Amino acid sequence: MVYLVKDDDKVRAFCTEAEMKAAGFKKASLTVSDEEYNSNGCYARILDGEIIVGKTDEEKAEEEKQEKIAGYKMQLAELDRQAGAGRFVREMAMDYARTKGKNNGKGWLSLVEIENRAAEIREELAPLLPQEPKEEVF
């Protein structure tokens, strides 16, 4: 068992009740199993006056969201690498090819394929990112 004690605005953890009492505390605020405490990276803190072991559901959800965002950004970076250019340069090249009637051939199809995949990824990524307020036009 792990004995958790509130000490002002900190949480102190003790491996035995004897250790806790030797430190001057009579009773644990919360006890948890070694497995529970260790599975959360030995992470405990006080939130709203209560000892919380590990991350809250909201923190876990935010962490998962950030991992998804990072994954999508890595996929976009890989597409940039495959194309040999970022989105802006790809769009400029595609616009130029369209205006010159050169929107065919292997290079064109490769750019179109990459840009289509990037558009799909950006569509999946967009709802995860903070939305900027839309500007009103008068």
N, C-alpha and C positions, 0 to 999 in steps of 0.2 A: 504494500500500500504506500501511497504518497500522501503526505499530510500537508495541505495547503493552508496558509494562514495569511489573513490580511494584516499588513503592517503599514499603516497610514495609506499611501496610494500605491503600494507595491504588494506583490505576492511573494511570500517566502515558501519554499518547498523543502520538506524534510522527508528523509527515507524511513525514519522510525519515529514512533511516538516519544521515545526517550530523548532523541535529538531535539525534537520540538520543545519538550519540557525543559531541557537543559538550556535552550535559547531563551527561556522565560515566557513561553506561551503555554497556557493551560489546556486549550482546546483548539482543534483544527476547525477552520471555517468550512473546509471541504476536504473530503478524502476521495481519492480515485485510485483505481488499480494502476500498477506499474505499466501494464500494457497500454491503457488509455493515455496515460501521461506521456509515455515514450512514443506512441504512434502519432502524437501531435507535435513532435519535435521538442518535447519538454517545454511547451509554450503555454503559459498561463498569465492572465492579467485581469484587471478589474474593469468591468464595464457596467455602468449604471448601478454601482454598489455591489455587484455580484462578481464572484470569481468565475471566469470563463476559461476553460481548458481547450486549447486549439483555436481554430478559426470559426467565426460565425458563418451561418449559411450565406449571408450576404457577401462576406469576404471570399468564401469559396466560389460563389457565382462570379464575382468580379475577377478573381484569379483565372477562372476558366475562360471568361470573356477575353481577358488580356492575352491568354495563350492562343485563342482562336485568331485574334487580331494579328498577333505576331506570325502565326502560320500563314495567314492570307498575304501578309506583306512579304514574307519569304517567297511565296509562290509568284507574286508580282515581280520581285527582284530576279527570280530565276527566268521569267519570261523576258525581262529586259536583257538579261545576259544572253539568252538564246537569240534574241533579235539583234543584239549588238548595239542596242540603243534604247533609251527610255521612251516613255509614252509620248512626250512632246515631239521628239525627233521622228518617231514612227508615224504620228499623225501628219507631220509636215511632209514626210516622204510619200505617204499615201495621197495626200491632197495634191502634191506635185504630179504624181503619177496619173491621177484622175484627170487633171487639167491638160496633160500632155498626151492623153489617150494611151498611156502605157500601163493601164490597170489590168494586166494579164501576165501570164508567165509565172515561172516557179517562184521568183523573189516576191512578186506581188501576192501570190497565194499564201506564201509562208507568212508574210506580214499580216494578211487578213486573218489567217488562222490564229496567230499569236494574239492579235488585237481582240478577236472574238473571245478567246479564252480569258484574256485580261478583263474584258468587260463583264464576263460571268463572275469572276473573282471579286471585282469591285462592287458588283451588285450584292454579293453575299457579305462583303465587308461593310458596306454603307450603314446598315442598321446598327452595327456594333460601335460605330464612331459617334462622338458627340455631334449633334446637329447644330449647325450655325443658324441663327435666326434669319429668316428671309427678310430682305429689304423691301419695304413698301414703296411702290412707285406712285407718285401723285400726278 
